[in-house]
Amino acid sequence: MATYYATPAAANYHTTPTHTHRQRGHRLCDQCGAVEQPAVKQFRLCGGCMTTNYCSPECQKLHWPAHKAICQHTAAQVSATKQQPISAEFPDENLAKLLRRFTSLHTALLGWAGFQALQLKRVPANVRQHALLVELSYRPSADPHLQFTINGTHLVPRTYVTSRDPLVAADIQRREERCRRAGGIGTCVVLIQCGGISQVMPVEVDSPSKITWDERADWAEVLGHFVETGRTDFKPISTSARGVYYG
């Protein structure tokens, strides 16, 4: 039976698609754990793996001994696909690079979808058992926001992700331990796949008492809507003691 809502899952769900604002989502410095405040200062991405964030060059240097193995491993995966052009329209691009760009553009949306799919507000223990798999298809487009479409979404055992690559599994475990030390419930794993290429996105989840996102059974529809229209400004509904707000 379908679930109907009086309000959409995002404040701007019905507005005209725009790419003028890029929603960066909740980003942590991988060294000190500081939370990014984009209006004050934007974090820097590691240039090797393009998935790890740092608040300063000093934190990046301090974290390098721990980050080196997974960084070089991720960079090698990208390099291995550089001789595999995905279309005549983009002969110099490769799928791994575009997939990482997609994940970066939709960080907030994918993290929210993983949270909803695993029902973490009601069953926090699901974070250790399951992962969200998002299957994409590539579609040639001059607009970088419209180069993928969603084929389907599935809940899979978390071991489906962690058993494939020991280095990725160790990185997820490290993030999980850090998250729990800070009072969170662990790391939600989202796996984005297109063809034979995949991108793992670990999302550190706060404690249930601090989670304000509303539960939405229509998360897959919302995910599809924002990806298909190229929207990168997703702002979910949150209900707190102070009222309802978006973001």
N, C-alpha and C positions, 0 to 999 in steps of 0.2 A: 504494500500500500504506500503510495507516494506521500511525502511530507510537504505541507504547504506552509509558507512563511509570510507574515504580514509585511516584512521588510526584506530587501535583498541582502546578500551576504557582504556587500561592500557599499560604501557610501556613493561611489561613482559607477556602480554597475551599469546604469542605463545612460550614462553620458557618452558623448561622442569620443571615439578612441583618439588618444593623443600620446605622443612620445616625448612631450616636453619635460615630464618629470620622471625620474628614475627612482623607484622605491628600493632602497638598499637593504631594508630589513634589519634584523637584530644581529649585529656583528660583534664578535669578541676578539680582543687581542689574544693570540694564541700563546703568548708568553706570560703576560701579567693578568689576563682575564678582564681588562677594562672593557666597558661597553661603549660602542661608538655613538657619538652624538654628531650626526652629519652636519647640523647647522653650525657647530663649533669647529669640528675638525674631522675630516674623512680619513679613515684608516687606509693603509697601503696594502696591496695584495702582493704576495710573494711572486716574483717574476718567473720562477721556475715552474711551480705547479699551478699557479693562478687560482688557488682555492683557499689559501691560508692568509689570515689578516693580522696586521700588526699596527699598534698605535704609534710606533716610532721606529726609526732606524736602529736605535739602541736595543729595543726589544727583539727586533728581527735578528740582530747579531747574537744576542744572548741565547736565542732559541735555535739557532742553526745546528748545533751539535745534535739536538734531539730531532730536529726536522729534516736533516740531511737525507736520511734513507728514503723516507716516503716522498720527499720532494723530487729526488733524482729518479725514483721509480715512476712517479706520475709524469714527469717530463719525458722520460724514455717512451712511455706509452703514446704520448702525443707525437713524438718524432717518428715512431714506427708507422704512423698513418699518413705521413706527409707525402708519400708516393702513391696515395690512393685518392685522386681527385674524385669528387662525388657528382660532378656534372660539368657539361661543356660551358655552362654559364659561369662557373666558379672554378676554373682549372687550377688556380693557385691556392685555393682554400682546402682544408681537410675537415672531415667530419668531427674528429676529436676536438679541434679548436672551436668549431661552431657550437658543439654541444656544451663546452665549458662556458662559452659566451651566453648561451641560452640559460644555463643554470645561474650564472651571475645576474642576468637581467631579471630572473624570476625567483630570486632567493626568498623573498617574503611570501610569495604565493605558494611555492613548493613546500616551505616549512609549515605553513598553515594547513595545507592539504594533508601532509603527513600526520600532523597533530589530530586532524579530524578523522582521517581514515583509521588510525589506530585507537580512536576514542580515548585519548589519554586523560581527558578531564574526568571521565568516569572510571576508567580502568588503567591507572598509571603503570601497572605491571606489564602491560602490552608493549611498552617501550623495549623490553628485554626479549620479547618473543617474536615480534613481527616487524616487517619493513614494508614500505610502500614502493611498488614498482610502477613507474610511469613509462609506457612504451610510446615512442614518437616515430613519425615518418618525416623525412626531409622533403620539402617542396621548394623548388627554385624560386627565388624572389630577390629583387634588388633591394627590398626593404629587410634589413637584418632582424626586424621584429617579427617577420612573417615567414621565417624559413623552416618552421616545424609545425606539425599538426599532431594531435594526440590520437593514437590508435586505441589505447585502452589503459586502464589502471587496475592493479591487482594487489591484494595483500599476499605477501609471501613470508615464509619463515625467515627470521633474521639470519639464520645460518646460510640461506641462499646467497647472501651477500658476503658474509664474513668467511665462509669456507672457501671462497674462490681465490682469495688473495691474502696471505698472512700479513703482509705489510699494511694493507688497508684495514684488516681486522685489528691489528695492534694500534693503529691510529684511532680507530673508533673507541677501543677500550680505554686508551689514554684520555680521550675527551670525556668519556663516561665517568671515569674516576674523578676527573677535575670537576665535572658538573655536580656530582654527588657531594664532594667535599664542600661545595658552595651552597648546598641545600637543595639542589635540583633532583629530578627523578631519573635522569640519565640522558642518553643520546638517541634521538629518533633518527632512523636511517631511511633516506629516500634514494632509490636507485633509478636513474634516468637512462634509458636505453634507446638506441637508434641503430638498426642494423646490427653489426657485430661490435659496436662501440658503446661503452657505458660510462657513466659519471656517477660516483657515489657522493651524496650530500649528507653529511652528519649534522644534525640540528640538536644543540644542547637545550633541554627543556627544563624550565623552572619548576618549582614545587607547585602542586595543585592549588594551594592556598593563594598563590600569587598569579595564577593563570586567569586572565579575564576574558579571553576569547570565548564567544558564544559557541555552543555546539551546533553543528550544521550537518544534517544528513545529505544535503545537496552539494557537498564539497566537490564531487567529481564534475558536476555540471558547471560549477563556478570556475574550477580549474580550466575546463575546456573553453569556457567563454573568454577568459582573459588571454589564454594562449592563442586561440583562433583569431582574436581581434588584435593581437600584438600589444596588448595593454601591459605596462610595467609599473603601474601606479596603484596596485592592489592595496586596499586598506580595509581590513576585516572589522566586523562589529565586536566591540568589547563591552560587557556590562559589569560595572563595579558598584561599590557602595556610593560612589559619587555620581552615578548615573551612566548613561549610554554614550559611548564615543567611538570613533573610528580610528583605527591605526594600531 
